[in-house]
Amino acid sequence: MKRLLAIAYFFPPIGGGGCQRTLKLVRYLEPEGWASTVVTARESDYWILDPTLLDEVPRTAEVLRVGGMTSLRVVRLLALARGIEERQGSRDARAFRRLRRAQSWLLIPDGYRAWARAAERAAVRRIAAGGIDALWTTSSPESAHLAGLAVKRRFGLPWVADFRDPWVGRVTYEPPTGWHDARHKELERAVVAAADRVTLVSEAMTALYRKRYRDLPGQKFLTLPNGVDADDWTRAARLPGSGPGDGTPAGDRRCVLLHAGQLAHRPTVRTLLDAVHRVIQDDPSARDQLRLRFLGGNEELRPAEWEERGLAGVVEVEPSRPHLEALAAMRRAHALVLLGHGGDADSLLYTGKIYEYLTSGRPVLAILDSGPAAELIRQAGAGTVCGSADVACAVKAVAALLRSWREGPDVAVQPPPALAAAWERKALAGQAARILQTLAEPSAG
């Protein structure tokens, strides 16, 4: 069996969507003949945890946890001290934006640089011990790729640089000066030039990078989407109270519109709030029937924002839960809400949980602009897509969902089987294995 060394900040027991891609890769590469060594962060280094995910890490996997006094750690200590972060729950978005702006002046490419240096040292020690056949780094944080670049230069291992988001031009990309922008671009170019393959999560991102680096071979850039693990749905169905319903405690039936997962950098949520407000204005009885539930870490909304719209008691914000419990909550909800970033960001990428949404059996209300996410929802026939600022469209969609709930019973919404099969994590790990096998062959180039 060959062995892959992966450098990934987000890995269990760290929770949230960022860890799923690497966890499922490690889990399903094993049947393809690849064991994994993962260099990752410590449990104390992130605000969302899900220890239940550790059950999915194969026994053949090695997990090397390293720390570093990253700016994120400093920020979190300050945040906890000042009460602007609640573990598993919420963060003060304004405070964190100010802290991130200050960080962007001092640290390139990001505040994880000290961790990446520690990860590089751990990777060097492990590779020197022998038995490593290939290297995989994944961002964000982009610092992980700089660790990979150093390892590549030292050992010459086949290297896949995996981009879950763009580096230059991502949603939070705000270099404070032209010099900072040029430095980011220089570092990104160094990474993609040295990597043997660059994997990206959407065809639009792949096209962007091929265009950005026209002087590099186009075949270097490959699309490797996120996906869904059917086994997760099977295990979630075994949890108590996981059957279809309304997502609320017994005896408290409501029409629940659920947003599952971290809520951050999603201004489109305000379009949703405005729409729910107008639906209740037009139909006062909806106040007692409709619930807009956010399940997961909240770094976008403040209570005043829904209270000033008269939505106190309608909006419910709950802390992050283990992954399988979140899936069960999706199945119990009447409908699921997918929120985009708006604008150019939606034209390139989408949240990884879209595949779980599309295979949940529940209709989806998406508030986002044109791009791969909107196209996926339309291909799957899974629901309604409204533009990021189209309140009128969202009003109609929310009213229609409430009407269907009143008429009942819920009807399962399923994607075409061929689409669902293509989204399987096992199949995507198979694609990754073929990439790695090609690179690991002596004649690979």
Buried (B, 14 or more C-beta within 10 A) or exposed (E): EBBBBBBBBBBBBBBBBBBBBBBBBBBBBBEBEBBBBBBBBBEEBBBBBBEBBEEBBEEBBBBBBBBBEBBBBBBBEEBEEEEBBBBBBBBBBEBBBEBBEBBBEEBBBBBBBBBBBBBBBBBBEBBEEEEBBBBBBBBBBBBBBBBBBBBBEEBEBBBBBBBBBBBBBBBBBEBEEEEBBEBBBEBBBBBBEBBBBBBBBBEBBBBBBBEBBEEBEEEBBBBBBBBBBBBBBEBBEEBEEBEBBBBBEEEEEBBBBBBBBBBBBBBBBBBBBBBBBBBBEEBEEBBEBBBBBBBBBBBBBEEEBBEEBEBEEBBBBBBBBBBBBBBBBBBBBBBBBBBBBBBEBBBBBBBBBBBBBBBBBBBBBBBBBEBBBBBBBEEBEBBBBBBBBBBEBBBBBBBBBBEBBEEEEBEEBBBEEEBBEBBBBBEBBBBBBEBBBBBBEEEEE
